[in-house]
Amino acid sequence: MGISIITRNYQLTLPKDVREMKNFKRGDKVLFVVQEDIIQIKKVSKNLIQETAGLWKGLEKTGIEYQKDVRKGWKKRSY
């Protein structure tokens, strides 16, 4: 474990022991999970990216249309 400094471009360098422990390689994609004051950095599997690519294709509604419909439901339920 170690400490890293945020650069002026808001970049972080993973400490060597963390990179080796979790087998991070140059070009790997990571997911930042924020829960209150804790930030987790998780390696994203390449299969996950391929599996979720085009997830919305072929649906009847676009993401924006779906979001608008959900929000309409919120207005109906407000008391």
PDB file of N, CA, C and O in Angstrom:
ATOM      1  N   MET A   1       0.843  -1.172   0.000  1.00  0.00           N
ATOM      2  CA  MET A   1       0.000   0.000   0.000  1.00  0.00           C
ATOM      3  C   MET A   1       0.887   1.233   0.000  1.00  0.00           C
ATOM      4  O   MET A   1       2.038   1.176   0.433  1.00  0.00           O
ATOM      5  N   GLY A   2       0.364   2.328  -0.476  1.00  0.00           N
ATOM      6  CA  GLY A   2       1.172   3.525  -0.548  1.00  0.00           C
ATOM      7  C   GLY A   2       0.333   4.770  -0.719  1.00  0.00           C
ATOM      8  O   GLY A   2      -0.897   4.721  -0.707  1.00  0.00           O
ATOM      9  N   ILE A   3       1.010   5.870  -0.877  1.00  0.00           N
ATOM     10  CA  ILE A   3       0.371   7.168  -1.063  1.00  0.00           C
ATOM     11  C   ILE A   3       0.725   7.663  -2.456  1.00  0.00           C
ATOM     12  O   ILE A   3       1.844   7.468  -2.932  1.00  0.00           O
ATOM     13  N   SER A   4      -0.239   8.306  -3.103  1.00  0.00           N
ATOM     14  CA  SER A   4      -0.026   8.865  -4.428  1.00  0.00           C
ATOM     15  C   SER A   4      -0.466  10.322  -4.413  1.00  0.00           C
ATOM     16  O   SER A   4      -1.334  10.704  -3.628  1.00  0.00           O
ATOM     17  N   ILE A   5       0.123  11.125  -5.267  1.00  0.00           N
ATOM     18  CA  ILE A   5      -0.204  12.546  -5.361  1.00  0.00           C
ATOM     19  C   ILE A   5      -1.009  12.779  -6.633  1.00  0.00           C
ATOM     20  O   ILE A   5      -0.703  12.213  -7.683  1.00  0.00           O
ATOM     21  N   ILE A   6      -2.040  13.615  -6.533  1.00  0.00           N
ATOM     22  CA  ILE A   6      -2.824  13.990  -7.705  1.00  0.00           C
ATOM     23  C   ILE A   6      -2.056  15.084  -8.440  1.00  0.00           C
ATOM     24  O   ILE A   6      -1.693  16.101  -7.849  1.00  0.00           O
ATOM     25  N   THR A   7      -1.809  14.868  -9.738  1.00  0.00           N
ATOM     26  CA  THR A   7      -1.053  15.839 -10.533  1.00  0.00           C
ATOM     27  C   THR A   7      -1.946  17.003 -10.940  1.00  0.00           C
ATOM     28  O   THR A   7      -3.148  17.002 -10.674  1.00  0.00           O
ATOM     29  N   ARG A   8      -1.343  17.998 -11.590  1.00  0.00           N
ATOM     30  CA  ARG A   8      -2.131  19.159 -12.024  1.00  0.00           C
ATOM     31  C   ARG A   8      -3.174  18.776 -13.068  1.00  0.00           C
ATOM     32  O   ARG A   8      -4.139  19.511 -13.279  1.00  0.00           O
ATOM     33  N   ASN A   9      -2.990  17.634 -13.720  1.00  0.00           N
ATOM     34  CA  ASN A   9      -3.978  17.121 -14.682  1.00  0.00           C
ATOM     35  C   ASN A   9      -4.936  16.133 -14.027  1.00  0.00           C
ATOM     36  O   ASN A   9      -5.650  15.409 -14.721  1.00  0.00           O
ATOM     37  N   TYR A  10      -4.957  16.099 -12.692  1.00  0.00           N
ATOM     38  CA  TYR A  10      -5.826  15.212 -11.905  1.00  0.00           C
ATOM     39  C   TYR A  10      -5.558  13.741 -12.185  1.00  0.00           C
ATOM     40  O   TYR A  10      -6.485  12.931 -12.187  1.00  0.00           O
ATOM     41  N   GLN A  11      -4.307  13.391 -12.420  1.00  0.00           N
ATOM     42  CA  GLN A  11      -3.926  12.002 -12.648  1.00  0.00           C
ATOM     43  C   GLN A  11      -3.292  11.431 -11.394  1.00  0.00           C
ATOM     44  O   GLN A  11      -2.674  12.151 -10.609  1.00  0.00           O
ATOM     45  N   LEU A  12      -3.452  10.125 -11.216  1.00  0.00           N
ATOM     46  CA  LEU A  12      -2.850   9.403 -10.099  1.00  0.00           C
ATOM     47  C   LEU A  12      -1.917   8.335 -10.640  1.00  0.00           C
ATOM     48  O   LEU A  12      -2.158   7.785 -11.715  1.00  0.00           O
ATOM     49  N   THR A  13      -0.861   8.038  -9.910  1.00  0.00           N
ATOM     50  CA  THR A  13       0.000   6.908 -10.221  1.00  0.00           C
ATOM     51  C   THR A  13      -0.259   5.842  -9.172  1.00  0.00           C
ATOM     52  O   THR A  13      -0.142   6.100  -7.974  1.00  0.00           O
ATOM     53  N   LEU A  14      -0.611   4.642  -9.622  1.00  0.00           N
ATOM     54  CA  LEU A  14      -0.804   3.547  -8.669  1.00  0.00           C
ATOM     55  C   LEU A  14       0.556   3.112  -8.143  1.00  0.00           C
ATOM     56  O   LEU A  14       1.481   2.900  -8.927  1.00  0.00           O
ATOM     57  N   PRO A  15       0.690   2.977  -6.838  1.00  0.00           N
ATOM     58  CA  PRO A  15       1.963   2.513  -6.290  1.00  0.00           C
ATOM     59  C   PRO A  15       2.337   1.139  -6.860  1.00  0.00           C
ATOM     60  O   PRO A  15       1.466   0.323  -7.162  1.00  0.00           O
ATOM     61  N   LYS A  16       3.632   0.901  -7.001  1.00  0.00           N
ATOM     62  CA  LYS A  16       4.130  -0.326  -7.621  1.00  0.00           C
ATOM     63  C   LYS A  16       3.584  -1.576  -6.946  1.00  0.00           C
ATOM     64  O   LYS A  16       3.189  -2.518  -7.633  1.00  0.00           O
ATOM     65  N   ASP A  17       3.553  -1.606  -5.607  1.00  0.00           N
ATOM     66  CA  ASP A  17       3.073  -2.812  -4.925  1.00  0.00           C
ATOM     67  C   ASP A  17       1.597  -3.068  -5.209  1.00  0.00           C
ATOM     68  O   ASP A  17       1.179  -4.223  -5.285  1.00  0.00           O
ATOM     69  N   VAL A  18       0.796  -2.005  -5.367  1.00  0.00           N
ATOM     70  CA  VAL A  18      -0.628  -2.164  -5.701  1.00  0.00           C
ATOM     71  C   VAL A  18      -0.765  -2.681  -7.127  1.00  0.00           C
ATOM     72  O   VAL A  18      -1.557  -3.588  -7.385  1.00  0.00           O
ATOM     73  N   ARG A  19       0.007  -2.105  -8.062  1.00  0.00           N
ATOM     74  CA  ARG A  19      -0.043  -2.564  -9.462  1.00  0.00           C
ATOM     75  C   ARG A  19       0.297  -4.041  -9.558  1.00  0.00           C
ATOM     76  O   ARG A  19      -0.374  -4.794 -10.263  1.00  0.00           O
ATOM     77  N   GLU A  20       1.338  -4.453  -8.851  1.00  0.00           N
ATOM     78  CA  GLU A  20       1.765  -5.852  -8.915  1.00  0.00           C
ATOM     79  C   GLU A  20       0.774  -6.771  -8.209  1.00  0.00           C
ATOM     80  O   GLU A  20       0.497  -7.870  -8.687  1.00  0.00           O
ATOM     81  N   MET A  21       0.239  -6.323  -7.071  1.00  0.00           N
ATOM     82  CA  MET A  21      -0.689  -7.145  -6.302  1.00  0.00           C
ATOM     83  C   MET A  21      -1.961  -7.447  -7.099  1.00  0.00           C
ATOM     84  O   MET A  21      -2.478  -8.564  -7.054  1.00  0.00           O
ATOM     85  N   LYS A  22      -2.461  -6.447  -7.826  1.00  0.00           N
ATOM     86  CA  LYS A  22      -3.707  -6.601  -8.586  1.00  0.00           C
ATOM     87  C   LYS A  22      -3.474  -6.756 -10.082  1.00  0.00           C
ATOM     88  O   LYS A  22      -4.425  -6.767 -10.863  1.00  0.00           O
ATOM     89  N   ASN A  23      -2.205  -6.876 -10.484  1.00  0.00           N
ATOM     90  CA  ASN A  23      -1.838  -7.123 -11.880  1.00  0.00           C
ATOM     91  C   ASN A  23      -2.385  -6.058 -12.840  1.00  0.00           C
ATOM     92  O   ASN A  23      -2.900  -6.388 -13.909  1.00  0.00           O
ATOM     93  N   PHE A  24      -2.272  -4.783 -12.455  1.00  0.00           N
ATOM     94  CA  PHE A  24      -2.665  -3.698 -13.346  1.00  0.00           C
ATOM     95  C   PHE A  24      -1.609  -3.548 -14.433  1.00  0.00           C
ATOM     96  O   PHE A  24      -0.409  -3.591 -14.161  1.00  0.00           O
ATOM     97  N   LYS A  25      -2.068  -3.373 -15.657  1.00  0.00           N
ATOM     98  CA  LYS A  25      -1.181  -3.161 -16.803  1.00  0.00           C
ATOM     99  C   LYS A  25      -1.555  -1.850 -17.479  1.00  0.00           C
ATOM    100  O   LYS A  25      -2.680  -1.372 -17.335  1.00  0.00           O
ATOM    101  N   ARG A  26      -0.621  -1.273 -18.212  1.00  0.00           N
ATOM    102  CA  ARG A  26      -0.894  -0.051 -18.963  1.00  0.00           C
ATOM    103  C   ARG A  26      -2.051  -0.307 -19.923  1.00  0.00           C
ATOM    104  O   ARG A  26      -2.063  -1.313 -20.632  1.00  0.00           O
ATOM    105  N   GLY A  27      -3.018   0.599 -19.947  1.00  0.00           N
ATOM    106  CA  GLY A  27      -4.169   0.467 -20.833  1.00  0.00           C
ATOM    107  C   GLY A  27      -5.368  -0.212 -20.194  1.00  0.00           C
ATOM    108  O   GLY A  27      -6.451  -0.213 -20.778  1.00  0.00           O
ATOM    109  N   ASP A  28      -5.202  -0.796 -18.995  1.00  0.00           N
ATOM    110  CA  ASP A  28      -6.344  -1.400 -18.299  1.00  0.00           C
ATOM    111  C   ASP A  28      -7.374  -0.326 -17.977  1.00  0.00           C
ATOM    112  O   ASP A  28      -7.024   0.825 -17.719  1.00  0.00           O
ATOM    113  N   LYS A  29      -8.630  -0.707 -17.993  1.00  0.00           N
ATOM    114  CA  LYS A  29      -9.700   0.211 -17.610  1.00  0.00           C
ATOM    115  C   LYS A  29     -10.031  -0.032 -16.145  1.00  0.00           C
ATOM    116  O   LYS A  29     -10.003  -1.166 -15.665  1.00  0.00           O
ATOM    117  N   VAL A  30     -10.348   1.059 -15.440  1.00  0.00           N
ATOM    118  CA  VAL A  30     -10.695   0.954 -14.027  1.00  0.00           C
ATOM    119  C   VAL A  30     -12.035   1.628 -13.775  1.00  0.00           C
ATOM    120  O   VAL A  30     -12.446   2.524 -14.513  1.00  0.00           O
ATOM    121  N   LEU A  31     -12.697   1.188 -12.735  1.00  0.00           N
ATOM    122  CA  LEU A  31     -13.980   1.737 -12.312  1.00  0.00           C
ATOM    123  C   LEU A  31     -13.773   2.382 -10.956  1.00  0.00           C
ATOM    124  O   LEU A  31     -13.191   1.773 -10.059  1.00  0.00           O
ATOM    125  N   PHE A  32     -14.245   3.611 -10.800  1.00  0.00           N
ATOM    126  CA  PHE A  32     -14.169   4.302  -9.517  1.00  0.00           C
ATOM    127  C   PHE A  32     -15.524   4.177  -8.835  1.00  0.00           C
ATOM    128  O   PHE A  32     -16.537   4.619  -9.377  1.00  0.00           O
ATOM    129  N   VAL A  33     -15.547   3.583  -7.657  1.00  0.00           N
ATOM    130  CA  VAL A  33     -16.770   3.406  -6.877  1.00  0.00           C
ATOM    131  C   VAL A  33     -16.662   4.323  -5.664  1.00  0.00           C
ATOM    132  O   VAL A  33     -15.749   4.178  -4.851  1.00  0.00           O
ATOM    133  N   VAL A  34     -17.599   5.274  -5.542  1.00  0.00           N
ATOM    134  CA  VAL A  34     -17.561   6.246  -4.454  1.00  0.00           C
ATOM    135  C   VAL A  34     -18.689   5.947  -3.476  1.00  0.00           C
ATOM    136  O   VAL A  34     -19.858   5.880  -3.858  1.00  0.00           O
ATOM    137  N   GLN A  35     -18.324   5.768  -2.215  1.00  0.00           N
ATOM    138  CA  GLN A  35     -19.293   5.542  -1.148  1.00  0.00           C
ATOM    139  C   GLN A  35     -18.895   6.431   0.017  1.00  0.00           C
ATOM    140  O   GLN A  35     -17.936   6.144   0.734  1.00  0.00           O
ATOM    141  N   GLU A  36     -19.641   7.514   0.199  1.00  0.00           N
ATOM    142  CA  GLU A  36     -19.345   8.519   1.218  1.00  0.00           C
ATOM    143  C   GLU A  36     -17.913   9.012   1.064  1.00  0.00           C
ATOM    144  O   GLU A  36     -17.595   9.629   0.047  1.00  0.00           O
ATOM    145  N   ASP A  37     -17.031   8.760   2.040  1.00  0.00           N
ATOM    146  CA  ASP A  37     -15.664   9.277   1.942  1.00  0.00           C
ATOM    147  C   ASP A  37     -14.657   8.221   1.488  1.00  0.00           C
ATOM    148  O   ASP A  37     -13.450   8.412   1.634  1.00  0.00           O
ATOM    149  N   ILE A  38     -15.149   7.108   0.939  1.00  0.00           N
ATOM    150  CA  ILE A  38     -14.279   6.025   0.465  1.00  0.00           C
ATOM    151  C   ILE A  38     -14.373   5.937  -1.059  1.00  0.00           C
ATOM    152  O   ILE A  38     -15.469   5.915  -1.619  1.00  0.00           O
ATOM    153  N   ILE A  39     -13.225   5.886  -1.720  1.00  0.00           N
ATOM    154  CA  ILE A  39     -13.174   5.704  -3.174  1.00  0.00           C
ATOM    155  C   ILE A  39     -12.442   4.400  -3.449  1.00  0.00           C
ATOM    156  O   ILE A  39     -11.285   4.235  -3.063  1.00  0.00           O
ATOM    157  N   GLN A  40     -13.124   3.471  -4.122  1.00  0.00           N
ATOM    158  CA  GLN A  40     -12.511   2.197  -4.494  1.00  0.00           C
ATOM    159  C   GLN A  40     -12.148   2.249  -5.975  1.00  0.00           C
ATOM    160  O   GLN A  40     -12.897   2.795  -6.786  1.00  0.00           O
ATOM    161  N   ILE A  41     -11.013   1.687  -6.318  1.00  0.00           N
ATOM    162  CA  ILE A  41     -10.597   1.577  -7.714  1.00  0.00           C
ATOM    163  C   ILE A  41     -10.613   0.096  -8.058  1.00  0.00           C
ATOM    164  O   ILE A  41      -9.876  -0.697  -7.473  1.00  0.00           O
ATOM    165  N   LYS A  42     -11.470  -0.270  -9.022  1.00  0.00           N
ATOM    166  CA  LYS A  42     -11.611  -1.676  -9.391  1.00  0.00           C
ATOM    167  C   LYS A  42     -11.222  -1.865 -10.848  1.00  0.00           C
ATOM    168  O   LYS A  42     -11.589  -1.068 -11.712  1.00  0.00           O
ATOM    169  N   LYS A  43     -10.486  -2.915 -11.105  1.00  0.00           N
ATOM    170  CA  LYS A  43     -10.100  -3.262 -12.470  1.00  0.00           C
ATOM    171  C   LYS A  43     -11.343  -3.789 -13.189  1.00  0.00           C
ATOM    172  O   LYS A  43     -12.056  -4.644 -12.664  1.00  0.00           O
ATOM    173  N   VAL A  44     -11.595  -3.275 -14.388  1.00  0.00           N
ATOM    174  CA  VAL A  44     -12.760  -3.686 -15.170  1.00  0.00           C
ATOM    175  C   VAL A  44     -12.336  -4.801 -16.105  1.00  0.00           C
ATOM    176  O   VAL A  44     -11.363  -4.668 -16.847  1.00  0.00           O
ATOM    177  N   SER A  45     -13.070  -5.896 -16.064  1.00  0.00           N
ATOM    178  CA  SER A  45     -12.742  -7.018 -16.937  1.00  0.00           C
ATOM    179  C   SER A  45     -13.058  -6.651 -18.384  1.00  0.00           C
ATOM    180  O   SER A  45     -14.065  -5.996 -18.655  1.00  0.00           O
ATOM    181  N   LYS A  46     -12.213  -7.065 -19.300  1.00  0.00           N
ATOM    182  CA  LYS A  46     -12.433  -6.765 -20.714  1.00  0.00           C
ATOM    183  C   LYS A  46     -13.719  -7.411 -21.205  1.00  0.00           C
ATOM    184  O   LYS A  46     -14.380  -6.876 -22.095  1.00  0.00           O
ATOM    185  N   ASN A  47     -14.080  -8.551 -20.636  1.00  0.00           N
ATOM    186  CA  ASN A  47     -15.322  -9.214 -21.026  1.00  0.00           C
ATOM    187  C   ASN A  47     -16.532  -8.375 -20.643  1.00  0.00           C
ATOM    188  O   ASN A  47     -17.515  -8.343 -21.383  1.00  0.00           O
ATOM    189  N   LEU A  48     -16.478  -7.695 -19.503  1.00  0.00           N
ATOM    190  CA  LEU A  48     -17.586  -6.856 -19.066  1.00  0.00           C
ATOM    191  C   LEU A  48     -17.840  -5.744 -20.072  1.00  0.00           C
ATOM    192  O   LEU A  48     -18.991  -5.440 -20.385  1.00  0.00           O
ATOM    193  N   ILE A  49     -16.788  -5.144 -20.575  1.00  0.00           N
ATOM    194  CA  ILE A  49     -16.934  -4.070 -21.558  1.00  0.00           C
ATOM    195  C   ILE A  49     -17.573  -4.613 -22.831  1.00  0.00           C
ATOM    196  O   ILE A  49     -18.474  -3.983 -23.386  1.00  0.00           O
ATOM    197  N   GLN A  50     -17.120  -5.770 -23.299  1.00  0.00           N
ATOM    198  CA  GLN A  50     -17.681  -6.364 -24.512  1.00  0.00           C
ATOM    199  C   GLN A  50     -19.134  -6.780 -24.303  1.00  0.00           C
ATOM    200  O   GLN A  50     -19.961  -6.618 -25.200  1.00  0.00           O
ATOM    201  N   GLU A  51     -19.450  -7.317 -23.122  1.00  0.00           N
ATOM    202  CA  GLU A  51     -20.805  -7.781 -22.849  1.00  0.00           C
ATOM    203  C   GLU A  51     -21.802  -6.634 -22.769  1.00  0.00           C
ATOM    204  O   GLU A  51     -22.959  -6.796 -23.157  1.00  0.00           O
ATOM    205  N   THR A  52     -21.375  -5.479 -22.274  1.00  0.00           N
ATOM    206  CA  THR A  52     -22.305  -4.366 -22.099  1.00  0.00           C
ATOM    207  C   THR A  52     -22.314  -3.401 -23.278  1.00  0.00           C
ATOM    208  O   THR A  52     -23.148  -2.497 -23.321  1.00  0.00           O
ATOM    209  N   ALA A  53     -21.414  -3.570 -24.224  1.00  0.00           N
ATOM    210  CA  ALA A  53     -21.393  -2.697 -25.398  1.00  0.00           C
ATOM    211  C   ALA A  53     -22.693  -2.863 -26.173  1.00  0.00           C
ATOM    212  O   ALA A  53     -23.114  -3.983 -26.462  1.00  0.00           O
ATOM    213  N   GLY A  54     -23.321  -1.752 -26.506  1.00  0.00           N
ATOM    214  CA  GLY A  54     -24.567  -1.792 -27.264  1.00  0.00           C
ATOM    215  C   GLY A  54     -25.755  -2.293 -26.476  1.00  0.00           C
ATOM    216  O   GLY A  54     -26.712  -2.809 -27.054  1.00  0.00           O
ATOM    217  N   LEU A  55     -25.706  -2.149 -25.179  1.00  0.00           N
ATOM    218  CA  LEU A  55     -26.764  -2.663 -24.311  1.00  0.00           C
ATOM    219  C   LEU A  55     -28.135  -2.084 -24.655  1.00  0.00           C
ATOM    220  O   LEU A  55     -29.147  -2.775 -24.533  1.00  0.00           O
ATOM    221  N   TRP A  56     -28.177  -0.831 -25.080  1.00  0.00           N
ATOM    222  CA  TRP A  56     -29.452  -0.168 -25.360  1.00  0.00           C
ATOM    223  C   TRP A  56     -29.922  -0.384 -26.801  1.00  0.00           C
ATOM    224  O   TRP A  56     -31.021   0.045 -27.150  1.00  0.00           O
ATOM    225  N   LYS A  57     -29.123  -1.033 -27.639  1.00  0.00           N
ATOM    226  CA  LYS A  57     -29.520  -1.231 -29.039  1.00  0.00           C
ATOM    227  C   LYS A  57     -30.785  -2.076 -29.121  1.00  0.00           C
ATOM    228  O   LYS A  57     -30.957  -3.040 -28.376  1.00  0.00           O
ATOM    229  N   GLY A  58     -31.657  -1.698 -30.034  1.00  0.00           N
ATOM    230  CA  GLY A  58     -32.850  -2.488 -30.283  1.00  0.00           C
ATOM    231  C   GLY A  58     -33.995  -2.236 -29.315  1.00  0.00           C
ATOM    232  O   GLY A  58     -35.055  -2.847 -29.454  1.00  0.00           O
ATOM    233  N   LEU A  59     -33.814  -1.365 -28.350  1.00  0.00           N
ATOM    234  CA  LEU A  59     -34.907  -1.061 -27.434  1.00  0.00           C
ATOM    235  C   LEU A  59     -35.868  -0.087 -28.091  1.00  0.00           C
ATOM    236  O   LEU A  59     -35.481   0.689 -28.965  1.00  0.00           O
ATOM    237  N   GLU A  60     -37.130  -0.134 -27.662  1.00  0.00           N
ATOM    238  CA  GLU A  60     -38.142   0.729 -28.263  1.00  0.00           C
ATOM    239  C   GLU A  60     -37.914   2.196 -27.925  1.00  0.00           C
ATOM    240  O   GLU A  60     -38.198   3.072 -28.742  1.00  0.00           O
ATOM    241  N   LYS A  61     -37.402   2.471 -26.726  1.00  0.00           N
ATOM    242  CA  LYS A  61     -37.185   3.848 -26.289  1.00  0.00           C
ATOM    243  C   LYS A  61     -35.691   4.137 -26.203  1.00  0.00           C
ATOM    244  O   LYS A  61     -34.879   3.243 -25.963  1.00  0.00           O
ATOM    245  N   THR A  62     -35.352   5.400 -26.403  1.00  0.00           N
ATOM    246  CA  THR A  62     -33.974   5.815 -26.153  1.00  0.00           C
ATOM    247  C   THR A  62     -33.803   5.988 -24.648  1.00  0.00           C
ATOM    248  O   THR A  62     -34.783   5.993 -23.903  1.00  0.00           O
ATOM    249  N   GLY A  63     -32.585   6.127 -24.214  1.00  0.00           N
ATOM    250  CA  GLY A  63     -32.320   6.349 -22.797  1.00  0.00           C
ATOM    251  C   GLY A  63     -32.987   7.615 -22.290  1.00  0.00           C
ATOM    252  O   GLY A  63     -33.487   7.648 -21.165  1.00  0.00           O
ATOM    253  N   ILE A  64     -32.999   8.656 -23.110  1.00  0.00           N
ATOM    254  CA  ILE A  64     -33.617   9.928 -22.717  1.00  0.00           C
ATOM    255  C   ILE A  64     -35.126   9.764 -22.596  1.00  0.00           C
ATOM    256  O   ILE A  64     -35.723  10.282 -21.652  1.00  0.00           O
ATOM    257  N   GLU A  65     -35.754   9.057 -23.529  1.00  0.00           N
ATOM    258  CA  GLU A  65     -37.204   8.823 -23.452  1.00  0.00           C
ATOM    259  C   GLU A  65     -37.556   8.019 -22.208  1.00  0.00           C
ATOM    260  O   GLU A  65     -38.542   8.317 -21.533  1.00  0.00           O
ATOM    261  N   TYR A  66     -36.765   7.015 -21.907  1.00  0.00           N
ATOM    262  CA  TYR A  66     -36.992   6.203 -20.710  1.00  0.00           C
ATOM    263  C   TYR A  66     -36.895   7.068 -19.461  1.00  0.00           C
ATOM    264  O   TYR A  66     -37.731   6.967 -18.563  1.00  0.00           O
ATOM    265  N   GLN A  67     -35.884   7.909 -19.405  1.00  0.00           N
ATOM    266  CA  GLN A  67     -35.686   8.790 -18.249  1.00  0.00           C
ATOM    267  C   GLN A  67     -36.871   9.745 -18.089  1.00  0.00           C
ATOM    268  O   GLN A  67     -37.335   9.961 -16.969  1.00  0.00           O
ATOM    269  N   LYS A  68     -37.364  10.315 -19.181  1.00  0.00           N
ATOM    270  CA  LYS A  68     -38.515  11.223 -19.115  1.00  0.00           C
ATOM    271  C   LYS A  68     -39.748  10.494 -18.589  1.00  0.00           C
ATOM    272  O   LYS A  68     -40.488  11.048 -17.777  1.00  0.00           O
ATOM    273  N   ASP A  69     -39.978   9.266 -19.038  1.00  0.00           N
ATOM    274  CA  ASP A  69     -41.122   8.486 -18.560  1.00  0.00           C
ATOM    275  C   ASP A  69     -41.021   8.205 -17.066  1.00  0.00           C
ATOM    276  O   ASP A  69     -42.018   8.285 -16.348  1.00  0.00           O
ATOM    277  N   VAL A  70     -39.830   7.880 -16.601  1.00  0.00           N
ATOM    278  CA  VAL A  70     -39.632   7.630 -15.168  1.00  0.00           C
ATOM    279  C   VAL A  70     -39.941   8.891 -14.378  1.00  0.00           C
ATOM    280  O   VAL A  70     -40.601   8.826 -13.341  1.00  0.00           O
ATOM    281  N   ARG A  71     -39.473  10.029 -14.854  1.00  0.00           N
ATOM    282  CA  ARG A  71     -39.709  11.293 -14.147  1.00  0.00           C
ATOM    283  C   ARG A  71     -41.180  11.682 -14.159  1.00  0.00           C
ATOM    284  O   ARG A  71     -41.660  12.280 -13.195  1.00  0.00           O
ATOM    285  N   LYS A  72     -41.910  11.359 -15.225  1.00  0.00           N
ATOM    286  CA  LYS A  72     -43.354  11.619 -15.245  1.00  0.00           C
ATOM    287  C   LYS A  72     -44.033  10.855 -14.124  1.00  0.00           C
ATOM    288  O   LYS A  72     -44.939  11.374 -13.472  1.00  0.00           O
ATOM    289  N   GLY A  73     -43.600   9.630 -13.899  1.00  0.00           N
ATOM    290  CA  GLY A  73     -44.147   8.821 -12.812  1.00  0.00           C
ATOM    291  C   GLY A  73     -43.889   9.447 -11.453  1.00  0.00           C
ATOM    292  O   GLY A  73     -44.723   9.331 -10.555  1.00  0.00           O
ATOM    293  N   TRP A  74     -42.758  10.103 -11.285  1.00  0.00           N
ATOM    294  CA  TRP A  74     -42.448  10.775 -10.022  1.00  0.00           C
ATOM    295  C   TRP A  74     -43.453  11.894  -9.765  1.00  0.00           C
ATOM    296  O   TRP A  74     -43.916  12.070  -8.639  1.00  0.00           O
ATOM    297  N   LYS A  75     -43.790  12.652 -10.814  1.00  0.00           N
ATOM    298  CA  LYS A  75     -44.721  13.771 -10.658  1.00  0.00           C
ATOM    299  C   LYS A  75     -46.111  13.271 -10.286  1.00  0.00           C
ATOM    300  O   LYS A  75     -46.809  13.909  -9.498  1.00  0.00           O
ATOM    301  N   LYS A  76     -46.516  12.138 -10.845  1.00  0.00           N
ATOM    302  CA  LYS A  76     -47.839  11.592 -10.550  1.00  0.00           C
ATOM    303  C   LYS A  76     -47.940  11.143  -9.101  1.00  0.00           C
ATOM    304  O   LYS A  76     -49.005  11.256  -8.495  1.00  0.00           O
ATOM    305  N   ARG A  77     -46.855  10.637  -8.539  1.00  0.00           N
ATOM    306  CA  ARG A  77     -46.884  10.096  -7.186  1.00  0.00           C
ATOM    307  C   ARG A  77     -46.666  11.143  -6.101  1.00  0.00           C
ATOM    308  O   ARG A  77     -46.884  10.853  -4.925  1.00  0.00           O
ATOM    309  N   SER A  78     -46.245  12.345  -6.460  1.00  0.00           N
ATOM    310  CA  SER A  78     -45.980  13.338  -5.412  1.00  0.00           C
ATOM    311  C   SER A  78     -47.297  13.806  -4.799  1.00  0.00           C
ATOM    312  O   SER A  78     -48.288  14.004  -5.502  1.00  0.00           O
ATOM    313  N   TYR A  79     -47.292  13.977  -3.491  1.00  0.00           N
ATOM    314  CA  TYR A  79     -48.521  14.318  -2.763  1.00  0.00           C
ATOM    315  C   TYR A  79     -48.551  15.772  -2.397  1.00  0.00           C
ATOM    316  O   TYR A  79     -49.512  16.234  -1.781  1.00  0.00           O
TER     317      TYR A  79
END
